Amino acid sequence: MQESKKLLPLGSLVYLKEGTVKMLIIGRSNLLNRFNKEKPALFDYSAVMYPMGYAGEDKVFFFNHEDIDEIEFEGYTDSENEQYLKNMKEYQEKNSDTFIREDVSQFLEENKLVE
C-alpha cells in the first residue's frame, strides 16, 4: 500500500479508468492466489457492479487505487474504520515479503484470464 493514499471506505462508488459502469467497493486489501506463484497477489479493492451488486464469485472485480478514474460517492467511515486502516497498513508493512503488490493487467495475463 502506498503511503500517500488512503483507501476508500466500503460502500464507495467509483468509475475505473476506461470504465463505463459504477463499481461498489465491498472489500479492501484482498489477497488472491496467483497461478503457479508462491506468493499471493495484493489488490487494494474488491468490488461489484452497481446497481446489480453481488452476482456470483466470478463477478467480483479486483483493482488498485491507481486504477480509479473518478469517485462518484465515498462510503461511510468512523473511528472503527480508521483503526482498521491503520492496522491494515501496519500489517502490510511488517509482512510485505509475504505477498506481491500486483498490477491488474499483469495478474490477468499471468493467470490466463485474458488473451
Secondary structure, DSSP 4 states (H G I P E B T S, - for coil): --TT--PPPTT-EEEETT--S-EEEEEEEEEE--TT-SSPEEEEEEEEETTT----GGG-EEE-GGGEEEEEE-----HHHHHHHHHHHHHHHHTGGGSEE--HHHHHHHTT---
